[in-house]
Amino acid sequence: MDSKKGKDRGYHPLNSAESLDVHKEKEEENIDPSDTSITPLPSLQVFVVCMVQVSESLNINFLFPFVVFMVDDFGMKPVGVYSGLVF
């Protein structure tokens, strides 16, 4: 690196003319305006994720009736306040 360029505040190796030309060439290669293909939605994977979300919410709702008894067994009073703090 030239010492004069290194001392110049505006110089940065990524902003050099050669670097900018390389980046412009890469951008031009990646852009194809005639490409109108549509990427399909991965419906099977989306369905699996939705089923996992539904099953998780069902499992957590199953625990709500038993929280009161758990808090009561721990001996915490008032039971309603501590039951609400659990969830």
C-alpha positions in Angstrom: 0.0 0.0 0.0 1.3 3.4 -0.9 1.9 5.5 2.2 0.3 8.5 0.6 -3.0 6.6 0.0 -2.9 5.2 3.5 -2.7 8.7 5.0 -5.6 10.0 2.9 -8.8 10.0 4.9 -11.0 9.1 1.9 -9.0 6.0 0.9 -10.3 2.6 1.7 -9.3 -0.6 0.0 -12.9 -1.6 -0.6 -13.7 1.8 -2.2 -10.9 1.6 -4.8 -11.8 1.8 -8.5 -10.8 -1.8 -9.1 -13.0 -3.0 -6.2 -16.0 -1.0 -7.4 -15.6 -2.4 -10.9 -15.6 -6.0 -9.6 -18.7 -5.3 -7.5 -20.6 -3.8 -10.5 -19.7 -6.8 -12.7 -21.0 -9.2 -10.0 -24.3 -7.3 -9.7 -24.8 -7.3 -13.4 -24.2 -11.0 -13.6 -26.8 -11.8 -10.9 -29.6 -9.6 -12.3 -31.7 -11.2 -15.0 -34.8 -9.0 -15.8 -36.3 -11.7 -18.1 -36.3 -14.3 -15.2 -40.0 -14.4 -14.1 -39.9 -17.8 -12.3 -41.8 -17.9 -9.1 -40.4 -19.8 -6.1 -43.2 -22.1 -4.8 -44.2 -22.0 -1.2 -42.9 -25.1 0.7 -46.4 -26.1 1.7 -45.3 -29.4 3.5 -42.8 -27.6 5.7 -45.3 -24.8 6.5 -47.9 -27.5 7.4 -45.5 -29.2 9.7 -44.6 -26.0 11.5 -48.3 -25.1 11.9 -49.0 -28.5 13.4 -46.1 -28.2 15.9 -47.4 -24.8 16.9 -51.0 -26.1 17.5 -49.7 -29.2 19.5 -47.6 -26.9 21.6 -50.5 -24.7 22.5 -52.6 -27.7 23.4 -50.0 -29.0 25.7 -49.6 -25.8 27.6 -53.4 -25.4 28.0 -53.5 -28.9 29.5 -51.4 -27.6 32.4 -53.6 -24.7 33.5 -56.0 -26.6 35.7 -53.2 -28.3 37.7 -51.2 -25.1 38.5 -53.5 -24.2 41.3 -52.9 -27.5 43.0 -49.2 -27.2 42.5 -49.0 -23.8 44.1 -51.2 -24.9 46.9 -48.9 -27.9 47.6 -45.9 -25.5 47.7 -47.7 -23.7 50.5 -47.8 -20.3 48.8 -50.7 -18.0 49.9 -52.6 -16.4 48.1 -52.9 -19.2 45.7 -54.6 -17.2 42.9 -51.9 -14.6 42.7 -49.0 -17.1 42.5 -50.9 -19.3 40.0 -51.2 -16.2 37.8 -47.5 -15.5 38.1 -46.6 -19.0 36.9 -48.1 -18.2 33.5 
